[in-house]
């Protein structure tokens, strides 16, 4: 009797090891083939949308293959088609235990795949998180943070993992859903005595000069003029690539400052006190 039990235990261990080994080999093989195919497709992409589609497709394929290999491993352990029931039972129990919390995230991932509210490479805001989408997995969105360590919208170097489930609870803002550019502005104030016409020319020319190095089909910058307590506000508004927003704004500011300082009839306005002494 003891020999029978020992033989039975040994056979069980062998079957389990065979199943585990089969799973590992098949998973490694299919992953290897998927990586080769993915690299081949990525070498041919021309747009950000195509790259995002390929990334999501191969991610979904990886999950599907993982599921099929688990079923195959259980069948291999059972040794016959009768193992389908066992495999289904184990698989259902495993999924029910493991996906209690992530189930909402998986539903959100399916929503992203179908509705495509954003792509890999888009600049987005989810709740209080702002950055560029680096990767989309079954449970999390990987975002390259902008800001965070500073007030400006520049890459902080940090990666934020946002649970997919948050997509059902938070507003989503996509900077680049309809194009690569967004509206931005540079504002400066001049005194009431300044030559407004020259100030407007300086603002417009500065924006055009800087933008031509960043945008191929540049939209014409436009101006807005407002009164304020100590002078006149001159605003130049323009469409800028979202990822270069801070750099472009800085360059336009420098160009405006340099040109205003070179003129005698245009002066910056700023809060200050001026005392005038008059003789009666």
Phi and psi restraints in degrees (value plus and minus 20) as a CYANA .aco file:
   2 UNK   PHI     -83.4   -43.4
   2 UNK   PSI     -59.4   -19.4
   3 UNK   PHI     -84.3   -44.3
   3 UNK   PSI     -58.2   -18.2
   4 UNK   PHI     -83.8   -43.8
   4 UNK   PSI     -63.5   -23.5
   5 UNK   PHI     -84.7   -44.7
   5 UNK   PSI     -61.9   -21.9
   6 UNK   PHI     -83.7   -43.7
   6 UNK   PSI     -63.3   -23.3
   7 UNK   PHI     -83.1   -43.1
   7 UNK   PSI     -58.8   -18.8
   8 UNK   PHI     -84.7   -44.7
   8 UNK   PSI     -64.1   -24.1
   9 UNK   PHI     -83.7   -43.7
   9 UNK   PSI     -61.3   -21.3
  10 UNK   PHI     -83.3   -43.3
  10 UNK   PSI     -62.5   -22.5
  11 UNK   PHI     -84.5   -44.5
  11 UNK   PSI     -58.4   -18.4
  12 UNK   PHI     -83.8   -43.8
  12 UNK   PSI     -64.4   -24.4
  13 UNK   PHI     -83.0   -43.0
  13 UNK   PSI     -62.6   -22.6
  14 UNK   PHI     -82.1   -42.1
  14 UNK   PSI     -64.0   -24.0
  15 UNK   PHI     -83.1   -43.1
  15 UNK   PSI     -62.3   -22.3
  16 UNK   PHI     -84.4   -44.4
  16 UNK   PSI     -65.8   -25.8
  17 UNK   PHI     -82.3   -42.3
  17 UNK   PSI     -59.4   -19.4
  18 UNK   PHI     -82.0   -42.0
  18 UNK   PSI     -61.7   -21.7
  19 UNK   PHI     -84.8   -44.8
  19 UNK   PSI     -64.7   -24.7
  20 UNK   PHI     -83.3   -43.3
  20 UNK   PSI     -64.5   -24.5
  21 UNK   PHI     -83.5   -43.5
  21 UNK   PSI     -62.0   -22.0
  22 UNK   PHI     -80.7   -40.7
  22 UNK   PSI     -64.1   -24.1
  23 UNK   PHI     -79.9   -39.9
  23 UNK   PSI     -68.2   -28.2
  24 UNK   PHI     -82.6   -42.6
  24 UNK   PSI     -65.4   -25.4
  25 UNK   PHI     -83.7   -43.7
  25 UNK   PSI     -67.9   -27.9
  26 UNK   PHI     -84.9   -44.9
  26 UNK   PSI     -62.6   -22.6
  27 UNK   PHI     -83.4   -43.4
  27 UNK   PSI     -64.0   -24.0
  28 UNK   PHI     -84.3   -44.3
  28 UNK   PSI     -61.7   -21.7
  29 UNK   PHI     -83.9   -43.9
  29 UNK   PSI     -69.4   -29.4
  30 UNK   PHI     -86.8   -46.8
  30 UNK   PSI     -57.3   -17.3
  31 UNK   PHI     -82.5   -42.5
  31 UNK   PSI     -60.8   -20.8
  32 UNK   PHI     -82.2   -42.2
  32 UNK   PSI     -65.3   -25.3
  33 UNK   PHI     -86.6   -46.6
  33 UNK   PSI     -58.2   -18.2
  34 UNK   PHI     -84.4   -44.4
  34 UNK   PSI     -60.6   -20.6
  35 UNK   PHI     -82.9   -42.9
  35 UNK   PSI     -61.2   -21.2
  36 UNK   PHI     -83.6   -43.6
  36 UNK   PSI     -66.6   -26.6
  37 UNK   PHI     -83.6   -43.6
  37 UNK   PSI     -60.3   -20.3
  38 UNK   PHI     -83.3   -43.3
  38 UNK   PSI     -64.5   -24.5
  39 UNK   PHI     -81.5   -41.5
  39 UNK   PSI     -58.1   -18.1
  40 UNK   PHI     -83.3   -43.3
  40 UNK   PSI     -63.2   -23.2
  41 UNK   PHI     -88.5   -48.5
  41 UNK   PSI     -60.8   -20.8
  42 UNK   PHI     -85.3   -45.3
  42 UNK   PSI     -49.3    -9.3
  43 UNK   PHI     -86.6   -46.6
  43 UNK   PSI     -39.8     0.2
  44 UNK   PHI    -120.9   -80.9
  44 UNK   PSI     -24.2    15.8
  45 UNK   PHI     -91.0   -51.0
  45 UNK   PSI     128.9   168.9
  46 UNK   PHI    -141.5  -101.5
  46 UNK   PSI     -39.8     0.2
  47 UNK   PHI    -148.1  -108.1
  47 UNK   PSI     143.0   183.0
  48 UNK   PHI     -84.2   -44.2
  48 UNK   PSI     -56.9   -16.9
  49 UNK   PHI     -84.9   -44.9
  49 UNK   PSI     -62.3   -22.3
  50 UNK   PHI     -82.3   -42.3
  50 UNK   PSI     -62.3   -22.3
  51 UNK   PHI     -81.5   -41.5
  51 UNK   PSI     -63.7   -23.7
  52 UNK   PHI     -83.1   -43.1
  52 UNK   PSI     -62.6   -22.6
  53 UNK   PHI     -80.6   -40.6
  53 UNK   PSI     -62.3   -22.3
  54 UNK   PHI     -85.6   -45.6
  54 UNK   PSI     -63.9   -23.9
  55 UNK   PHI     -80.0   -40.0
  55 UNK   PSI     -65.5   -25.5
  56 UNK   PHI     -89.3   -49.3
  56 UNK   PSI     -60.2   -20.2
  57 UNK   PHI     -80.7   -40.7
  57 UNK   PSI     -67.4   -27.4
  58 UNK   PHI     -92.1   -52.1
  58 UNK   PSI     -48.2    -8.2
  59 UNK   PHI     -85.0   -45.0
  59 UNK   PSI     -65.3   -25.3
  60 UNK   PHI     -83.7   -43.7
  60 UNK   PSI     -60.1   -20.1
  61 UNK   PHI     -82.8   -42.8
  61 UNK   PSI     -57.6   -17.6
  62 UNK   PHI     -84.7   -44.7
  62 UNK   PSI     -62.5   -22.5
  63 UNK   PHI     -84.3   -44.3
  63 UNK   PSI     -61.7   -21.7
  64 UNK   PHI     -83.8   -43.8
  64 UNK   PSI     -64.7   -24.7
  65 UNK   PHI     -83.9   -43.9
  65 UNK   PSI     -59.7   -19.7
  66 UNK   PHI     -77.9   -37.9
  66 UNK   PSI     -64.7   -24.7
  67 UNK   PHI     -83.8   -43.8
  67 UNK   PSI     -65.5   -25.5
  68 UNK   PHI     -85.0   -45.0
  68 UNK   PSI     -57.4   -17.4
  69 UNK   PHI     -88.4   -48.4
  69 UNK   PSI     -56.1   -16.1
  70 UNK   PHI     -80.6   -40.6
  70 UNK   PSI     -65.8   -25.8
  71 UNK   PHI     -81.2   -41.2
  71 UNK   PSI     -64.3   -24.3
  72 UNK   PHI     -81.8   -41.8
  72 UNK   PSI     -59.3   -19.3
  73 UNK   PHI     -84.5   -44.5
  73 UNK   PSI     -61.1   -21.1
  74 UNK   PHI     -84.0   -44.0
  74 UNK   PSI     -60.7   -20.7
  75 UNK   PHI     -84.0   -44.0
  75 UNK   PSI     -58.8   -18.8
  76 UNK   PHI     -83.5   -43.5
  76 UNK   PSI     -57.7   -17.7
  77 UNK   PHI     -87.8   -47.8
  77 UNK   PSI     -61.8   -21.8
  78 UNK   PHI     -90.3   -50.3
  78 UNK   PSI     -52.2   -12.2
  79 UNK   PHI      67.4   107.4
  79 UNK   PSI     -21.8    18.2
  80 UNK   PHI    -181.7  -141.7
  80 UNK   PSI     155.9   195.9
  81 UNK   PHI     -85.7   -45.7
  81 UNK   PSI     -38.3     1.7
  82 UNK   PHI     -82.5   -42.5
  82 UNK   PSI     -38.8     1.2
  83 UNK   PHI     -94.5   -54.5
  83 UNK   PSI     -27.3    12.7
  84 UNK   PHI     -79.3   -39.3
  84 UNK   PSI     -63.8   -23.8
  85 UNK   PHI     -82.0   -42.0
  85 UNK   PSI     -62.3   -22.3
  86 UNK   PHI     -84.3   -44.3
  86 UNK   PSI     -64.8   -24.8
  87 UNK   PHI     -81.0   -41.0
  87 UNK   PSI     -64.3   -24.3
  88 UNK   PHI     -83.3   -43.3
  88 UNK   PSI     -59.9   -19.9
  89 UNK   PHI     -84.1   -44.1
  89 UNK   PSI     -68.4   -28.4
  90 UNK   PHI     -81.8   -41.8
  90 UNK   PSI     -62.9   -22.9
  91 UNK   PHI     -84.4   -44.4
  91 UNK   PSI     -63.5   -23.5
  92 UNK   PHI     -83.5   -43.5
  92 UNK   PSI     -62.6   -22.6
  93 UNK   PHI     -83.8   -43.8
  93 UNK   PSI     -62.1   -22.1
  94 UNK   PHI     -84.7   -44.7
  94 UNK   PSI     -65.4   -25.4
  95 UNK   PHI     -85.3   -45.3
  95 UNK   PSI     -61.2   -21.2
  96 UNK   PHI     -82.5   -42.5
  96 UNK   PSI     -54.8   -14.8
  97 UNK   PHI     -98.5   -58.5
  97 UNK   PSI     -63.3   -23.3
  98 UNK   PHI     -99.8   -59.8
  98 UNK   PSI     -47.5    -7.5
  99 UNK   PHI    -127.9   -87.9
  99 UNK   PSI       3.4    43.4
 100 UNK   PHI     -80.2   -40.2
 100 UNK   PSI     -69.9   -29.9
 101 UNK   PHI    -104.1   -64.1
 101 UNK   PSI     -63.2   -23.2
 102 UNK   PHI     -94.4   -54.4
 102 UNK   PSI     -23.8    16.2
 103 UNK   PHI     -80.4   -40.4
 103 UNK   PSI     -56.7   -16.7
 104 UNK   PHI     -86.8   -46.8
 104 UNK   PSI     -56.1   -16.1
 105 UNK   PHI     -85.3   -45.3
 105 UNK   PSI     -56.8   -16.8
 106 UNK   PHI     -86.7   -46.7
 106 UNK   PSI     -60.4   -20.4
 107 UNK   PHI     -82.1   -42.1
 107 UNK   PSI     -59.0   -19.0
 108 UNK   PHI     -86.6   -46.6
 108 UNK   PSI     -57.6   -17.6
 109 UNK   PHI     -83.0   -43.0
 109 UNK   PSI     -62.6   -22.6
 110 UNK   PHI     -82.0   -42.0
 110 UNK   PSI     -59.1   -19.1
 111 UNK   PHI     -81.7   -41.7
 111 UNK   PSI     -60.8   -20.8
 112 UNK   PHI     -85.4   -45.4
 112 UNK   PSI     -60.6   -20.6
 113 UNK   PHI     -86.1   -46.1
 113 UNK   PSI     -58.0   -18.0
 114 UNK   PHI    -104.7   -64.7
 114 UNK   PSI     -70.1   -30.1
 115 UNK   PHI    -105.1   -65.1
 115 UNK   PSI     -46.8    -6.8
 116 UNK   PHI      33.7    73.7
 116 UNK   PSI      40.4    80.4
 117 UNK   PHI     -86.8   -46.8
 117 UNK   PSI     -42.1    -2.1
 118 UNK   PHI    -177.4  -137.4
 118 UNK   PSI     143.0   183.0
 119 UNK   PHI    -137.1   -97.1
 119 UNK   PSI     146.8   186.8
 120 UNK   PHI     -85.0   -45.0
 120 UNK   PSI     108.2   148.2
 121 UNK   PHI      84.3   124.3
 121 UNK   PSI     -36.3     3.7
 122 UNK   PHI     -92.1   -52.1
 122 UNK   PSI     129.8   169.8
 123 UNK   PHI    -116.4   -76.4
 123 UNK   PSI     102.6   142.6
 124 UNK   PHI    -154.9  -114.9
 124 UNK   PSI     147.1   187.1
 125 UNK   PHI    -147.2  -107.2
 125 UNK   PSI     105.3   145.3
 126 UNK   PHI    -140.2  -100.2
 126 UNK   PSI      87.4   127.4
 127 UNK   PHI      42.3    82.3
 127 UNK   PSI    -137.5   -97.5
 128 UNK   PHI    -117.5   -77.5
 128 UNK   PSI     -17.4    22.6
 129 UNK   PHI    -117.9   -77.9
 129 UNK   PSI     110.0   150.0
 130 UNK   PHI    -150.4  -110.4
 130 UNK   PSI     112.6   152.6
 131 UNK   PHI     149.8   189.8
 131 UNK   PSI    -189.9  -149.9
 132 UNK   PHI    -121.7   -81.7
 132 UNK   PSI     112.7   152.7
 133 UNK   PHI     -90.4   -50.4
 133 UNK   PSI      99.5   139.5
 134 UNK   PHI    -117.0   -77.0
 134 UNK   PSI     -59.9   -19.9
 135 UNK   PHI    -176.7  -136.7
 135 UNK   PSI     134.0   174.0
 136 UNK   PHI    -148.3  -108.3
 136 UNK   PSI      95.3   135.3
 137 UNK   PHI    -131.7   -91.7
 137 UNK   PSI    -198.1  -158.1
 138 UNK   PHI     -84.7   -44.7
 138 UNK   PSI     -46.7    -6.7
 139 UNK   PHI    -139.0   -99.0
 139 UNK   PSI     -44.3    -4.3
 140 UNK   PHI    -158.3  -118.3
 140 UNK   PSI     135.4   175.4
 141 UNK   PHI    -125.3   -85.3
 141 UNK   PSI     107.4   147.4
 142 UNK   PHI    -115.1   -75.1
 142 UNK   PSI     100.9   140.9
 143 UNK   PHI    -141.4  -101.4
 143 UNK   PSI     106.2   146.2
 144 UNK   PHI     -98.7   -58.7
 144 UNK   PSI      88.6   128.6
 145 UNK   PHI     -84.7   -44.7
 145 UNK   PSI     119.8   159.8
 146 UNK   PHI    -134.7   -94.7
 146 UNK   PSI     125.2   165.2
 147 UNK   PHI      54.1    94.1
 147 UNK   PSI    -158.6  -118.6
 148 UNK   PHI      58.8    98.8
 148 UNK   PSI     -91.3   -51.3
 149 UNK   PHI    -105.2   -65.2
 149 UNK   PSI     -35.6     4.4
 150 UNK   PHI    -157.5  -117.5
 150 UNK   PSI     148.6   188.6
 151 UNK   PHI     -99.2   -59.2
 151 UNK   PSI     -47.4    -7.4
 152 UNK   PHI     -99.3   -59.3
 152 UNK   PSI     144.4   184.4
 153 UNK   PHI    -110.1   -70.1
 153 UNK   PSI      49.1    89.1
 154 UNK   PHI    -145.8  -105.8
 154 UNK   PSI     133.8   173.8
 155 UNK   PHI     -83.2   -43.2
 155 UNK   PSI     106.0   146.0
 156 UNK   PHI    -105.3   -65.3
 156 UNK   PSI     -35.1     4.9
 157 UNK   PHI      69.7   109.7
 157 UNK   PSI     -22.0    18.0
 158 UNK   PHI    -119.7   -79.7
 158 UNK   PSI     130.2   170.2
 159 UNK   PHI    -129.1   -89.1
 159 UNK   PSI     109.8   149.8
 160 UNK   PHI    -130.0   -90.0
 160 UNK   PSI     110.3   150.3
 161 UNK   PHI    -119.0   -79.0
 161 UNK   PSI      93.8   133.8
 162 UNK   PHI    -123.7   -83.7
 162 UNK   PSI     102.0   142.0
 163 UNK   PHI     -79.9   -39.9
 163 UNK   PSI     115.9   155.9
 164 UNK   PHI     -76.4   -36.4
 164 UNK   PSI     -52.1   -12.1
 165 UNK   PHI     -79.7   -39.7
 165 UNK   PSI     -44.9    -4.9
 166 UNK   PHI     -85.5   -45.5
 166 UNK   PSI     -38.3     1.7
 167 UNK   PHI     -84.2   -44.2
 167 UNK   PSI     -44.6    -4.6
 168 UNK   PHI    -103.0   -63.0
 168 UNK   PSI     -33.0     7.0
 169 UNK   PHI    -132.2   -92.2
 169 UNK   PSI     -38.5     1.5
 170 UNK   PHI    -137.1   -97.1
 170 UNK   PSI     133.4   173.4
 171 UNK   PHI     -90.3   -50.3
 171 UNK   PSI     124.6   164.6
 172 UNK   PHI    -136.7   -96.7
 172 UNK   PSI     103.4   143.4
 173 UNK   PHI    -133.6   -93.6
 173 UNK   PSI     103.7   143.7
 174 UNK   PHI    -131.3   -91.3
 174 UNK   PSI      94.6   134.6
 175 UNK   PHI     -85.0   -45.0
 175 UNK   PSI     -54.6   -14.6
 176 UNK   PHI    -142.5  -102.5
 176 UNK   PSI       8.4    48.4
 177 UNK   PHI     -85.7   -45.7
 177 UNK   PSI     -61.4   -21.4
 178 UNK   PHI    -124.2   -84.2
 178 UNK   PSI     -20.0    20.0
 179 UNK   PHI     149.4   189.4
 179 UNK   PSI     154.3   194.3
 180 UNK   PHI    -109.9   -69.9
 180 UNK   PSI     -24.5    15.5
 181 UNK   PHI    -135.3   -95.3
 181 UNK   PSI     132.3   172.3
 182 UNK   PHI    -153.6  -113.6
 182 UNK   PSI     143.0   183.0
 183 UNK   PHI    -100.3   -60.3
 183 UNK   PSI     115.3   155.3
 184 UNK   PHI    -162.2  -122.2
 184 UNK   PSI     153.4   193.4
 185 UNK   PHI    -171.5  -131.5
 185 UNK   PSI     137.4   177.4
 186 UNK   PHI    -145.3  -105.3
 186 UNK   PSI     111.3   151.3
 187 UNK   PHI    -142.7  -102.7
 187 UNK   PSI     119.2   159.2
 188 UNK   PHI    -165.5  -125.5
 188 UNK   PSI     137.2   177.2
 189 UNK   PHI    -132.3   -92.3
 189 UNK   PSI     119.1   159.1
 190 UNK   PHI    -140.4  -100.4
 190 UNK   PSI     139.3   179.3
 191 UNK   PHI     -91.8   -51.8
 191 UNK   PSI     142.2   182.2
 192 UNK   PHI     -84.5   -44.5
 192 UNK   PSI     -45.6    -5.6
 193 UNK   PHI    -102.6   -62.6
 193 UNK   PSI     -28.7    11.3
 194 UNK   PHI     -92.5   -52.5
 194 UNK   PSI     140.8   180.8
 195 UNK   PHI    -101.4   -61.4
 195 UNK   PSI      81.8   121.8
 196 UNK   PHI     -84.3   -44.3
 196 UNK   PSI     -57.0   -17.0
 197 UNK   PHI     -81.0   -41.0
 197 UNK   PSI     -64.5   -24.5
 198 UNK   PHI     -87.0   -47.0
 198 UNK   PSI     -57.1   -17.1
 199 UNK   PHI     -83.5   -43.5
 199 UNK   PSI     -60.0   -20.0
 200 UNK   PHI     -85.3   -45.3
 200 UNK   PSI     -61.5   -21.5
 201 UNK   PHI     -82.8   -42.8
 201 UNK   PSI     -61.8   -21.8
 202 UNK   PHI     -80.5   -40.5
 202 UNK   PSI     -66.2   -26.2
 203 UNK   PHI     -83.6   -43.6
 203 UNK   PSI     -65.6   -25.6
 204 UNK   PHI     -86.2   -46.2
 204 UNK   PSI     -66.5   -26.5
 205 UNK   PHI     -85.9   -45.9
 205 UNK   PSI     -56.5   -16.5
 206 UNK   PHI     -83.0   -43.0
 206 UNK   PSI     -64.1   -24.1
 207 UNK   PHI     -83.6   -43.6
 207 UNK   PSI     -64.6   -24.6
 208 UNK   PHI     -84.2   -44.2
 208 UNK   PSI     -61.3   -21.3
 209 UNK   PHI     -81.9   -41.9
 209 UNK   PSI     -63.3   -23.3
 210 UNK   PHI     -95.2   -55.2
 210 UNK   PSI     -64.0   -24.0
 211 UNK   PHI     -86.1   -46.1
 211 UNK   PSI     -50.0   -10.0
 212 UNK   PHI     -82.2   -42.2
 212 UNK   PSI     -39.2     0.8
 213 UNK   PHI    -107.5   -67.5
 213 UNK   PSI     -27.4    12.6
 214 UNK   PHI    -140.8  -100.8
 214 UNK   PSI     -45.8    -5.8
 215 UNK   PHI    -144.8  -104.8
 215 UNK   PSI     109.0   149.0
 216 UNK   PHI     -94.1   -54.1
 216 UNK   PSI     -78.1   -38.1
 217 UNK   PHI    -120.8   -80.8
 217 UNK   PSI      58.3    98.3
 218 UNK   PHI     -93.1   -53.1
 218 UNK   PSI     110.9   150.9
 219 UNK   PHI     -99.2   -59.2
 219 UNK   PSI     126.3   166.3
 220 UNK   PHI     -86.1   -46.1
 220 UNK   PSI     105.4   145.4
 221 UNK   PHI     -83.2   -43.2
 221 UNK   PSI     132.3   172.3
 222 UNK   PHI    -153.4  -113.4
 222 UNK   PSI     142.0   182.0
 223 UNK   PHI    -134.0   -94.0
 223 UNK   PSI     131.7   171.7
 224 UNK   PHI    -154.9  -114.9
 224 UNK   PSI     116.3   156.3
 225 UNK   PHI    -141.1  -101.1
 225 UNK   PSI     109.0   149.0
 226 UNK   PHI    -152.5  -112.5
 226 UNK   PSI     125.7   165.7
 227 UNK   PHI     -98.5   -58.5
 227 UNK   PSI     128.7   168.7
 228 UNK   PHI    -163.3  -123.3
 228 UNK   PSI     155.7   195.7
 229 UNK   PHI     -79.2   -39.2
 229 UNK   PSI     -59.8   -19.8
 230 UNK   PHI    -130.0   -90.0
 230 UNK   PSI      -7.5    32.5
 231 UNK   PHI     146.2   186.2
 231 UNK   PSI    -169.9  -129.9
 232 UNK   PHI    -144.9  -104.9
 232 UNK   PSI     109.2   149.2
 233 UNK   PHI    -104.7   -64.7
 233 UNK   PSI     110.4   150.4
 234 UNK   PHI    -132.8   -92.8
 234 UNK   PSI      99.3   139.3
 235 UNK   PHI    -134.7   -94.7
 235 UNK   PSI     108.3   148.3
 236 UNK   PHI    -129.5   -89.5
 236 UNK   PSI     102.5   142.5
 237 UNK   PHI    -131.7   -91.7
 237 UNK   PSI     123.7   163.7
 238 UNK   PHI    -177.2  -137.2
 238 UNK   PSI     140.0   180.0
 239 UNK   PHI    -116.2   -76.2
 239 UNK   PSI     104.9   144.9
 240 UNK   PHI    -145.5  -105.5
 240 UNK   PSI     126.9   166.9
 241 UNK   PHI     -76.8   -36.8
 241 UNK   PSI     111.3   151.3
 242 UNK   PHI     -77.8   -37.8
 242 UNK   PSI     -57.6   -17.6
 243 UNK   PHI     -94.3   -54.3
 243 UNK   PSI     -36.8     3.2
 244 UNK   PHI    -131.1   -91.1
 244 UNK   PSI      -5.8    34.2
 245 UNK   PHI     -75.5   -35.5
 245 UNK   PSI     -69.9   -29.9
 246 UNK   PHI     -87.0   -47.0
 246 UNK   PSI     -61.5   -21.5
 247 UNK   PHI     -83.2   -43.2
 247 UNK   PSI     -64.7   -24.7
 248 UNK   PHI     -85.7   -45.7
 248 UNK   PSI     -63.4   -23.4
 249 UNK   PHI     -80.4   -40.4
 249 UNK   PSI     -60.7   -20.7
 250 UNK   PHI     -83.9   -43.9
 250 UNK   PSI     -64.4   -24.4
 251 UNK   PHI     -86.0   -46.0
 251 UNK   PSI     -59.8   -19.8
 252 UNK   PHI     -85.9   -45.9
 252 UNK   PSI     -60.3   -20.3
 253 UNK   PHI     -79.9   -39.9
 253 UNK   PSI     -65.2   -25.2
 254 UNK   PHI     -83.0   -43.0
 254 UNK   PSI     -61.1   -21.1
 255 UNK   PHI     -84.9   -44.9
 255 UNK   PSI     -62.3   -22.3
 256 UNK   PHI     -84.5   -44.5
 256 UNK   PSI     -65.8   -25.8
 257 UNK   PHI     -79.6   -39.6
 257 UNK   PSI     -65.6   -25.6
 258 UNK   PHI     -81.4   -41.4
 258 UNK   PSI     -64.0   -24.0
 259 UNK   PHI     -94.1   -54.1
 259 UNK   PSI     -56.0   -16.0
 260 UNK   PHI     -86.2   -46.2
 260 UNK   PSI     -60.7   -20.7
 261 UNK   PHI     -87.0   -47.0
 261 UNK   PSI     -40.6    -0.6
 262 UNK   PHI    -104.5   -64.5
 262 UNK   PSI     -27.9    12.1
 263 UNK   PHI    -125.9   -85.9
 263 UNK   PSI     132.0   172.0
 264 UNK   PHI    -116.2   -76.2
 264 UNK   PSI     -42.4    -2.4
 265 UNK   PHI    -122.6   -82.6
 265 UNK   PSI      -6.3    33.7
 266 UNK   PHI    -151.0  -111.0
 266 UNK   PSI     102.0   142.0
 267 UNK   PHI    -149.3  -109.3
 267 UNK   PSI     121.9   161.9
 268 UNK   PHI     -89.0   -49.0
 268 UNK   PSI     120.8   160.8
 269 UNK   PHI    -119.8   -79.8
 269 UNK   PSI     121.5   161.5
 270 UNK   PHI    -173.4  -133.4
 270 UNK   PSI     135.5   175.5
 271 UNK   PHI     -83.7   -43.7
 271 UNK   PSI     102.1   142.1
 272 UNK   PHI    -180.6  -140.6
 272 UNK   PSI     149.0   189.0
 273 UNK   PHI    -130.7   -90.7
 273 UNK   PSI     109.7   149.7
 274 UNK   PHI    -141.3  -101.3
 274 UNK   PSI     106.5   146.5
 275 UNK   PHI    -123.7   -83.7
 275 UNK   PSI     104.8   144.8
 276 UNK   PHI    -131.7   -91.7
 276 UNK   PSI     105.5   145.5
 277 UNK   PHI    -123.1   -83.1
 277 UNK   PSI     100.5   140.5
 278 UNK   PHI    -135.2   -95.2
 278 UNK   PSI     121.9   161.9
 279 UNK   PHI    -107.5   -67.5
 279 UNK   PSI     114.4   154.4
